[in-house]
Amino acid sequence: MHFTIQDLLDYAQIKADKFRKNFRRFNIRETVEKVMSIQLKSADDKGVRLHADFSNLAEDQEESLYDDGKPSPIVYSDEQRVMQVLLSLQSNALKYTK
């Protein structure tokens, strides 16, 4: 298993009951695209194409769920933790792809 220093620091904060969440609104589409751009070279080196399908999301945050039946891409969460999880999942997927 691959851990970053930030993962270990987060774990230590959780154990000491000092972990702080940083909840805010952010665009999940942009966050996923950032993660994919970080892993792009690794994927290219393995001959893997990264793709995310956002067809189930509205085009932007101004579109209402009621206008076209699609939810907004804006979520309220801890973007750094979401990125950590996505990077870890994507990194592991690439590591075990032959």
Secondary structure, 3 states (H helix, E strand, C coil): CCCCHHHHHHHHHHHCCCCCCCEEEEEHHHHHHHHHHHHHHHHHHHCCCCCCCCCCCCCCCCCCHHHHCCCCCEEEEEHHHHHHHHHHHHHHHHHCCC
